């Protein structure tokens, strides 16, 4: 199954869902190079090797907080909102699915007991980086 892109009415990319059965070979960047958090799906054969490397430090400008949720176990309902806090859509996300939140707002409701892994940019400031509505 391909990735699922969620857009607002004004065509802003709000989120990307990578379903648990997504399956492309090789290195597949899901996000465009200018996005502040990069997401790739990697599926190489046995024996493939990524050459040794490191990532040097340099200053980056980060203007918003992107976060990524991986459903390790369970089932959740993810609801997406545009930048005006208007409902776009909801999806049921199950074990192995991943969601990258890029813009707009969102909520997550456990349908059954669930274990999630969250990845987001840091440093994180609880006062400025999260506004509930």
N, C-alpha and C positions, 0 to 999 in steps of 0.2 A: 504494500500500500504506500502511496506517496505521502509526503508531508502535507499538512493542512495549514494554510495561511488564513488568518482572520484579519479582515480589514474593516475599518470604519466606513461610514457612508461617504466620507470625503476622501476615501482611498488611502488612508494612512494604515501602515502595517501595525497591527496591535499585538499579534502573537503568532507563534509557529508551534504546531503540535507535531511531534515525531511519534507516530504510532509504534507500538511494540513489534509489529510485523514489518516495519520499514526495512528494506533489504536492497541496497545498492552495493556494487563492488568498488573497491578502491577507496580513495579519499574524496569525500563529497562534502563541500562546505555548503551548509544550508543557508547561512546568512551571507549578506553582501559584505565586502571588505571594509566598508565605511561604518558598519554597525559597531557600537561600543562594547559589545560582547559577542565573540565569535562562537559559532556552533558548527561542528563538523561531525559527520557520520563516517566511521572508518571501518572497512571490512576488507582485510587483506588475507591472502592465503597463508598457510603454514610456511614458515621459513622467511616470510617478508621481514625486513628489518628497516627501521627508521634510523637514519644515521645519527650518531651522537651529536648533540647540540645543546646550546643553552640560550636563554632569553635575556639579553642585557637590559639593565634598568635605563629608563628614560621617562621624562615627564609626559603625561598624557592629559588631555582635557576631557573630563567626563561631565556631561551636562545633565544626565538623568540616570536613575538606577534601573538597571535591567536585572531580572531574576529568572532563574530556571528551576523548574520543579520536576523531579523524577519520581514517579510512583514506584517505589521499591516493592510494595505489597499493598493490595487493597483496591478500592474503587472510590473515586471522588467525582463530584460535579464541579467543573470550572466554568464560571460565568465571566464574560468579557464585556467591558464598558468602553465607550469612546472617551475622548478628552473632555467632553461635556457631561460625563457621568451618566450617559444614556446607554441603556442595554443594547448590546449587539447580538449576542448569542450565548448558548451554553452547550458544553460538551461533557460527556461522560468519559473519564480518563481512567484506565485500568493499569494493573501491574505491568511494568515495562514501558509505559508511555512516558513521554517527556514533553513539557511545555516550556517555551521560552517567551516570557512576557517582555514586550518591547516598548509599548506605548499604552496610553489609556489606563483603565483600571481593571481590577479583577477581584473575584472572590473564589474561595475554595471551600466546598462542603463535603465532609466525609459521608459517603453512602453506607459504607461498612468501615470497620476499624481499618485504618490505613497507615502505612509507613511511607513518608516522603523524604526525599533528600532535596534540600534547597541550596542553590548556588547563586550568589549575587556579588556585585561589586562592593568593594570596601575602600576605605573605611566607611562604616555604616553609622549614620546618625539618626537615632530613633525619632528625634524631634523634627528633623527636616526631610527625611527620606521616606516617610510614610504618613499619608493623610487619609483618615477614614471618612467615608461619606455614606 
